[in-house]
Amino acid sequence: MIVAVASGKGGTGKTTVATNLALALQNKLPVQLLDCDVEEPNAHLFLHLDITCEEAVTLPVPEVDNDKCDGCGKCSEICAFNAIAVAGDKVITFPEMCHGCGACALVCHTGAITEKPHRIGVVEIGNAGRIVFAHGRVDIGTPLAPPLVRAVKKHASDSEAVIIDAPPGTSCPVVAAVKDTDFCLLVTEPTPFGLHDLKLAVGMVRELKVPMGVVINRYNEDYTEVSEYCRQEKIPVLMTIPFARQYAETYARGRCLVQDYQEWLPAFIDLWYNIERLVQQHARAISN
């Protein structure tokens, strides 16, 4: 089962929930953690990693033979991302803007355009104890995170538990991380900003037709709007983590709740089994 841990905004505790869940499950069943927040991966900060290999991730970008080019401009016209332009008798390419769709080479009737690999980042693979781990790092100055997210997801194993730490927000990299997963766990905080961005995230997940649940981090009983919204939208709140100074101190030391507070170990294990139950219910509802 593949579970994406996402959030409508940064700073809600998405990564800490994902790492706590992985650490809690590692002695119960085979577990894999994929950090798909490729622009700023930080799950490794909570884990003692042993990186065993890395793989460069590339996109095919156009390379133009100006001797063959007749300057027809069809390549520039078909490019939706302005990654190729005709200037006089020369064609200029902008690899950092290219999405690797190959349309320019397809319409080139003279065969002047071929494709070459252009590196956009790297995937690092290893282990953290019993946890199989992989994360991506997009190269500096590269604006294309979704292909790197998909490259990380390709390393998803047949483990009983695959946990994806998605990027924050609701943009294209998040869609790439959540798409085709079995469940999306949305981590939010009990603030007006948290509620606003939770609503955006809920809309995104519903468009992807992925079942979901919510974890309210830094829970405060004085602000009940998030819980009320989830009740109205029939979204289960699967866990609340109280606002507590000692928990913040634990995170600041690079530790997780399940490591320092034994009462959280069964809580995160139960969280996983509740997710499994909801996935099964969703599957039965679809089949009926």
BAMAR-352277 format. One record per residue (C-alpha): residue number from 1; residue in one letter; chain; x negated, y negated, z negated. Coordinates in steps of 0.05 Angstrom, whole numbers. Example, Ala and Ser with C-alpha at 12.3 -4.5 7.8 and 13.67 -1.06 7.14 Angstrom:
BAMAR-352277
{n 1&res a&chain A&xx -246&yy 90&zz -156}
{n 2&res s&chain A&xx -273&yy 21&zz -143}
end
This chain:
BAMAR-352277
{n 1&res m&chain A&xx 0&yy 0&zz 0}
{n 2&res i&chain A&xx -26&yy -69&zz 20}
{n 3&res v&chain A&xx -8&yy -127&zz -26}
{n 4&res a&chain A&xx -26&yy -199&zz -8}
{n 5&res v&chain A&xx -35&yy -247&zz -67}
{n 6&res a&chain A&xx -20&yy -317&zz -41}
{n 7&res s&chain A&xx 1&yy -386&zz -65}
{n 8&res g&chain A&xx 31&yy -448&zz -36}
{n 9&res k&chain A&xx -26&yy -491&zz -63}
{n 10&res g&chain A&xx -96&yy -483&zz -89}
{n 11&res g&chain A&xx -113&yy -478&zz -163}
{n 12&res t&chain A&xx -54&yy -436&zz -185}
{n 13&res g&chain A&xx -95&yy -376&zz -206}
{n 14&res k&chain A&xx -86&yy -333&zz -144}
{n 15&res t&chain A&xx -156&yy -305&zz -145}
{n 16&res t&chain A&xx -155&yy -290&zz -219}
{n 17&res v&chain A&xx -90&yy -252&zz -211}
{n 18&res a&chain A&xx -119&yy -212&zz -152}
{n 19&res t&chain A&xx -184&yy -195&zz -190}
{n 20&res n&chain A&xx -147&yy -177&zz -254}
{n 21&res l&chain A&xx -102&yy -131&zz -215}
{n 22&res a&chain A&xx -160&yy -97&zz -180}
{n 23&res l&chain A&xx -199&yy -88&zz -245}
{n 24&res a&chain A&xx -138&yy -60&zz -281}
{n 25&res l&chain A&xx -125&yy -9&zz -227}
{n 26&res q&chain A&xx -196&yy 15&zz -214}
{n 27&res n&chain A&xx -191&yy 71&zz -266}
{n 28&res k&chain A&xx -121&yy 91&zz -245}
{n 29&res l&chain A&xx -125&yy 98&zz -169}
{n 30&res p&chain A&xx -170&yy 82&zz -110}
{n 31&res v&chain A&xx -170&yy 6&zz -101}
{n 32&res q&chain A&xx -198&yy -43&zz -51}
{n 33&res l&chain A&xx -202&yy -118&zz -57}
{n 34&res l&chain A&xx -207&yy -160&zz 7}
{n 35&res d&chain A&xx -222&yy -234&zz -3}
{n 36&res c&chain A&xx -192&yy -268&zz 58}
{n 37&res d&chain A&xx -201&yy -338&zz 32}
{n 38&res v&chain A&xx -258&yy -343&zz 83}
{n 39&res e&chain A&xx -268&yy -418&zz 77}
{n 40&res e&chain A&xx -282&yy -413&zz 2}
{n 41&res p&chain A&xx -286&yy -341&zz -22}
{n 42&res n&chain A&xx -293&yy -336&zz -97}
{n 43&res a&chain A&xx -268&yy -268&zz -119}
{n 44&res h&chain A&xx -340&yy -246&zz -123}
{n 45&res l&chain A&xx -351&yy -295&zz -180}
{n 46&res f&chain A&xx -310&yy -249&zz -226}
{n 47&res l&chain A&xx -341&yy -184&zz -203}
{n 48&res h&chain A&xx -410&yy -153&zz -207}
{n 49&res l&chain A&xx -420&yy -140&zz -133}
{n 50&res d&chain A&xx -468&yy -95&zz -96}
{n 51&res i&chain A&xx -466&yy -118&zz -23}
{n 52&res t&chain A&xx -486&yy -60&zz 21}
{n 53&res c&chain A&xx -479&yy -89&zz 91}
{n 54&res e&chain A&xx -456&yy -149&zz 130}
{n 55&res e&chain A&xx -426&yy -157&zz 199}
{n 56&res a&chain A&xx -428&yy -220&zz 243}
{n 57&res v&chain A&xx -360&yy -240&zz 270}
{n 58&res t&chain A&xx -358&yy -270&zz 340}
{n 59&res l&chain A&xx -308&yy -297&zz 390}
{n 60&res p&chain A&xx -315&yy -293&zz 466}
{n 61&res v&chain A&xx -325&yy -363&zz 492}
{n 62&res p&chain A&xx -334&yy -386&zz 565}
{n 63&res e&chain A&xx -401&yy -393&zz 599}
{n 64&res v&chain A&xx -398&yy -429&zz 666}
{n 65&res d&chain A&xx -443&yy -419&zz 727}
{n 66&res n&chain A&xx -438&yy -488&zz 758}
{n 67&res d&chain A&xx -468&yy -462&zz 823}
{n 68&res k&chain A&xx -406&yy -419&zz 833}
{n 69&res c&chain A&xx -356&yy -471&zz 807}
{n 70&res d&chain A&xx -317&yy -511&zz 859}
{n 71&res g&chain A&xx -288&yy -560&zz 809}
{n 72&res c&chain A&xx -215&yy -539&zz 818}
{n 73&res g&chain A&xx -200&yy -555&zz 745}
{n 74&res k&chain A&xx -153&yy -496&zz 734}
{n 75&res c&chain A&xx -194&yy -474&zz 673}
{n 76&res s&chain A&xx -184&yy -541&zz 640}
{n 77&res e&chain A&xx -110&yy -543&zz 656}
{n 78&res i&chain A&xx -95&yy -475&zz 625}
{n 79&res c&chain A&xx -135&yy -486&zz 561}
{n 80&res a&chain A&xx -87&yy -505&zz 506}
{n 81&res f&chain A&xx -143&yy -524&zz 459}
{n 82&res n&chain A&xx -184&yy -571&zz 503}
{n 83&res a&chain A&xx -244&yy -526&zz 496}
{n 84&res i&chain A&xx -264&yy -534&zz 569}
{n 85&res a&chain A&xx -265&yy -596&zz 613}
{n 86&res v&chain A&xx -284&yy -615&zz 684}
{n 87&res a&chain A&xx -329&yy -677&zz 689}
{n 88&res g&chain A&xx -346&yy -693&zz 761}
{n 89&res d&chain A&xx -379&yy -633&zz 791}
{n 90&res k&chain A&xx -393&yy -599&zz 724}
{n 91&res v&chain A&xx -352&yy -560&zz 674}
{n 92&res i&chain A&xx -366&yy -574&zz 601}
{n 93&res t&chain A&xx -348&yy -524&zz 546}
{n 94&res f&chain A&xx -336&yy -536&zz 472}
{n 95&res p&chain A&xx -347&yy -468&zz 437}
{n 96&res e&chain A&xx -326&yy -493&zz 369}
{n 97&res m&chain A&xx -256&yy -509&zz 396}
{n 98&res c&chain A&xx -248&yy -444&zz 435}
{n 99&res h&chain A&xx -198&yy -392&zz 409}
{n 100&res g&chain A&xx -226&yy -336&zz 453}
{n 101&res c&chain A&xx -162&yy -324&zz 493}
{n 102&res g&chain A&xx -199&yy -313&zz 559}
{n 103&res a&chain A&xx -148&yy -351&zz 601}
{n 104&res c&chain A&xx -202&yy -395&zz 633}
{n 105&res a&chain A&xx -240&yy -335&zz 659}
{n 106&res l&chain A&xx -175&yy -303&zz 683}
{n 107&res v&chain A&xx -155&yy -363&zz 727}
{n 108&res c&chain A&xx -225&yy -376&zz 755}
{n 109&res h&chain A&xx -219&yy -353&zz 828}
{n 110&res t&chain A&xx -294&yy -362&zz 842}
{n 111&res g&chain A&xx -318&yy -319&zz 784}
{n 112&res a&chain A&xx -357&yy -378&zz 756}
{n 113&res i&chain A&xx -334&yy -365&zz 684}
{n 114&res t&chain A&xx -358&yy -307&zz 643}
{n 115&res e&chain A&xx -354&yy -297&zz 568}
{n 116&res k&chain A&xx -408&yy -294&zz 515}
{n 117&res p&chain A&xx -402&yy -281&zz 440}
{n 118&res h&chain A&xx -401&yy -341&zz 395}
{n 119&res r&chain A&xx -412&yy -329&zz 320}
{n 120&res i&chain A&xx -359&yy -358&zz 274}
{n 121&res g&chain A&xx -377&yy -324&zz 208}
{n 122&res v&chain A&xx -395&yy -260&zz 172}
{n 123&res v&chain A&xx -361&yy -204&zz 134}
{n 124&res e&chain A&xx -398&yy -177&zz 73}
{n 125&res i&chain A&xx -380&yy -107&zz 48}
{n 126&res g&chain A&xx -398&yy -73&zz -17}
{n 127&res n&chain A&xx -373&yy -47&zz -84}
{n 128&res a&chain A&xx -357&yy -75&zz -152}
{n 129&res g&chain A&xx -357&yy -15&zz -198}
{n 130&res r&chain A&xx -302&yy 29&zz -171}
{n 131&res i&chain A&xx -272&yy -27&zz -129}
{n 132&res v&chain A&xx -287&yy -26&zz -55}
{n 133&res f&chain A&xx -298&yy -99&zz -35}
{n 134&res a&chain A&xx -303&yy -142&zz 27}
{n 135&res h&chain A&xx -300&yy -216&zz 39}
{n 136&res g&chain A&xx -311&yy -264&zz 96}
{n 137&res r&chain A&xx -350&yy -328&zz 101}
{n 138&res v&chain A&xx -335&yy -375&zz 158}
{n 139&res d&chain A&xx -397&yy -411&zz 185}
{n 140&res i&chain A&xx -403&yy -485&zz 168}
{n 141&res g&chain A&xx -371&yy -529&zz 221}
{n 142&res t&chain A&xx -327&yy -473&zz 248}
{n 143&res p&chain A&xx -253&yy -491&zz 246}
{n 144&res l&chain A&xx -227&yy -422&zz 264}
{n 145&res a&chain A&xx -211&yy -383&zz 201}
{n 146&res p&chain A&xx -156&yy -336&zz 226}
{n 147&res p&chain A&xx -202&yy -292&zz 269}
{n 148&res l&chain A&xx -247&yy -283&zz 210}
{n 149&res v&chain A&xx -188&yy -266&zz 165}
{n 150&res r&chain A&xx -167&yy -213&zz 214}
{n 151&res a&chain A&xx -238&yy -186&zz 215}
{n 152&res v&chain A&xx -237&yy -177&zz 140}
{n 153&res k&chain A&xx -169&yy -143&zz 143}
{n 154&res k&chain A&xx -196&yy -93&zz 193}
{n 155&res h&chain A&xx -237&yy -64&zz 136}
{n 156&res a&chain A&xx -174&yy -45&zz 98}
{n 157&res s&chain A&xx -182&yy 28&zz 78}
{n 158&res d&chain A&xx -133&yy 83&zz 63}
{n 159&res s&chain A&xx -139&yy 67&zz -12}
{n 160&res e&chain A&xx -75&yy 74&zz -51}
{n 161&res a&chain A&xx -82&yy 1&zz -71}
{n 162&res v&chain A&xx -108&yy -52&zz -22}
{n 163&res i&chain A&xx -106&yy -123&zz -51}
{n 164&res i&chain A&xx -115&yy -183&zz -6}
{n 165&res d&chain A&xx -135&yy -249&zz -37}
{n 166&res a&chain A&xx -104&yy -296&zz 14}
{n 167&res p&chain A&xx -124&yy -369&zz 26}
{n 168&res p&chain A&xx -83&yy -422&zz -9}
{n 169&res g&chain A&xx -27&yy -459&zz 26}
{n 170&res t&chain A&xx 17&yy -439&zz 84}
{n 171&res s&chain A&xx -26&yy -452&zz 145}
{n 172&res c&chain A&xx -50&yy -405&zz 199}
{n 173&res p&chain A&xx -103&yy -369&zz 157}
{n 174&res v&chain A&xx -51&yy -353&zz 105}
{n 175&res v&chain A&xx -3&yy -326&zz 157}
{n 176&res a&chain A&xx -60&yy -282&zz 184}
{n 177&res a&chain A&xx -73&yy -255&zz 114}
{n 178&res v&chain A&xx -1&yy -241&zz 94}
{n 179&res k&chain A&xx 23&yy -214&zz 162}
{n 180&res d&chain A&xx 34&yy -139&zz 165}
{n 181&res t&chain A&xx 25&yy -128&zz 90}
{n 182&res d&chain A&xx 74&yy -88&zz 48}
{n 183&res f&chain A&xx 85&yy -141&zz -5}
{n 184&res c&chain A&xx 67&yy -213&zz -21}
{n 185&res l&chain A&xx 55&yy -234&zz -93}
{n 186&res l&chain A&xx 62&yy -310&zz -98}
{n 187&res v&chain A&xx 24&yy -342&zz -155}
{n 188&res t&chain A&xx 51&yy -410&zz -177}
{n 189&res e&chain A&xx 48&yy -458&zz -236}
{n 190&res p&chain A&xx 105&yy -491&zz -274}
{n 191&res t&chain A&xx 97&yy -561&zz -247}
{n 192&res p&chain A&xx 136&yy -602&zz -195}
{n 193&res f&chain A&xx 77&yy -594&zz -147}
{n 194&res g&chain A&xx 76&yy -519&zz -160}
{n 195&res l&chain A&xx 151&yy -514&zz -146}
{n 196&res h&chain A&xx 147&yy -555&zz -83}
{n 197&res d&chain A&xx 91&yy -513&zz -53}
{n 198&res l&chain A&xx 123&yy -448&zz -77}
{n 199&res k&chain A&xx 184&yy -465&zz -35}
{n 200&res l&chain A&xx 139&yy -474&zz 26}
{n 201&res a&chain A&xx 105&yy -407&zz 12}
{n 202&res v&chain A&xx 172&yy -372&zz 3}
{n 203&res g&chain A&xx 195&yy -399&zz 70}
{n 204&res m&chain A&xx 131&yy -373&zz 104}
{n 205&res v&chain A&xx 137&yy -304&zz 73}
{n 206&res r&chain A&xx 210&yy -298&zz 93}
{n 207&res e&chain A&xx 192&yy -315&zz 165}
{n 208&res l&chain A&xx 142&yy -258&zz 163}
{n 209&res k&chain A&xx 196&yy -212&zz 134}
{n 210&res v&chain A&xx 152&yy -188&zz 77}
{n 211&res p&chain A&xx 183&yy -173&zz 9}
{n 212&res m&chain A&xx 157&yy -217&zz -47}
{n 213&res g&chain A&xx 153&yy -230&zz -121}
{n 214&res v&chain A&xx 126&yy -286&zz -164}
{n 215&res v&chain A&xx 74&yy -293&zz -219}
{n 216&res i&chain A&xx 79&yy -357&zz -260}
{n 217&res n&chain A&xx 11&yy -375&zz -286}
{n 218&res r&chain A&xx -2&yy -425&zz -342}
{n 219&res y&chain A&xx 71&yy -412&zz -362}
{n 220&res n&chain A&xx 104&yy -467&zz -403}
{n 221&res e&chain A&xx 174&yy -457&zz -430}
{n 222&res d&chain A&xx 186&yy -532&zz -428}
{n 223&res y&chain A&xx 187&yy -530&zz -351}
{n 224&res t&chain A&xx 239&yy -480&zz -328}
{n 225&res e&chain A&xx 252&yy -505&zz -257}
{n 226&res v&chain A&xx 207&yy -452&zz -225}
{n 227&res s&chain A&xx 242&yy -395&zz -261}
{n 228&res e&chain A&xx 309&yy -424&zz -243}
{n 229&res y&chain A&xx 290&yy -431&zz -170}
{n 230&res c&chain A&xx 268&yy -358&zz -168}
{n 231&res r&chain A&xx 333&yy -337&zz -201}
{n 232&res q&chain A&xx 374&yy -375&zz -150}
{n 233&res e&chain A&xx 334&yy -347&zz -92}
{n 234&res k&chain A&xx 336&yy -276&zz -121}
{n 235&res i&chain A&xx 260&yy -272&zz -122}
{n 236&res p&chain A&xx 236&yy -230&zz -180}
{n 237&res v&chain A&xx 188&yy -261&zz -230}
{n 238&res l&chain A&xx 142&yy -202&zz -243}
{n 239&res m&chain A&xx 95&yy -234&zz -293}
{n 240&res t&chain A&xx 85&yy -297&zz -333}
{n 241&res i&chain A&xx 16&yy -315&zz -360}
{n 242&res p&chain A&xx 20&yy -366&zz -417}
{n 243&res f&chain A&xx -19&yy -431&zz -416}
{n 244&res a&chain A&xx -74&yy -418&zz -467}
{n 245&res r&chain A&xx -142&yy -450&zz -479}
{n 246&res q&chain A&xx -175&yy -382&zz -492}
{n 247&res y&chain A&xx -153&yy -357&zz -424}
{n 248&res a&chain A&xx -184&yy -418&zz -391}
{n 249&res e&chain A&xx -248&yy -405&zz -429}
{n 250&res t&chain A&xx -248&yy -333&zz -405}
{n 251&res y&chain A&xx -243&yy -355&zz -332}
{n 252&res a&chain A&xx -298&yy -407&zz -343}
{n 253&res r&chain A&xx -345&yy -352&zz -366}
{n 254&res g&chain A&xx -331&yy -313&zz -302}
{n 255&res r&chain A&xx -290&yy -261&zz -340}
{n 256&res c&chain A&xx -220&yy -234&zz -330}
{n 257&res l&chain A&xx -162&yy -225&zz -377}
{n 258&res v&chain A&xx -163&yy -149&zz -372}
{n 259&res q&chain A&xx -236&yy -149&zz -394}
{n 260&res d&chain A&xx -229&yy -193&zz -455}
{n 261&res y&chain A&xx -157&yy -181&zz -477}
{n 262&res q&chain A&xx -136&yy -108&zz -477}
{n 263&res e&chain A&xx -62&yy -124&zz -480}
{n 264&res w&chain A&xx -67&yy -149&zz -408}
{n 265&res l&chain A&xx -93&yy -84&zz -380}
{n 266&res p&chain A&xx -26&yy -46&zz -384}
{n 267&res a&chain A&xx 10&yy -110&zz -363}
{n 268&res f&chain A&xx -27&yy -113&zz -296}
{n 269&res i&chain A&xx -19&yy -38&zz -285}
{n 270&res d&chain A&xx 56&yy -46&zz -296}
{n 271&res l&chain A&xx 55&yy -104&zz -247}
{n 272&res w&chain A&xx 28&yy -58&zz -193}
{n 273&res y&chain A&xx 80&yy -4&zz -207}
{n 274&res n&chain A&xx 135&yy -56&zz -205}
{n 275&res i&chain A&xx 110&yy -79&zz -137}
{n 276&res e&chain A&xx 111&yy -7&zz -114}
{n 277&res r&chain A&xx 183&yy -1&zz -137}
{n 278&res l&chain A&xx 204&yy -64&zz -100}
{n 279&res v&chain A&xx 169&yy -40&zz -36}
{n 280&res q&chain A&xx 207&yy 25&zz -39}
{n 281&res q&chain A&xx 273&yy -12&zz -50}
{n 282&res h&chain A&xx 258&yy -57&zz 9}
{n 283&res a&chain A&xx 243&yy 4&zz 53}
{n 284&res r&chain A&xx 309&yy 37&zz 33}
{n 285&res a&chain A&xx 348&yy -27&zz 47}
{n 286&res i&chain A&xx 318&yy -31&zz 117}
{n 287&res s&chain A&xx 332&yy 42&zz 132}
{n 288&res n&chain A&xx 405&yy 34&zz 111}
end
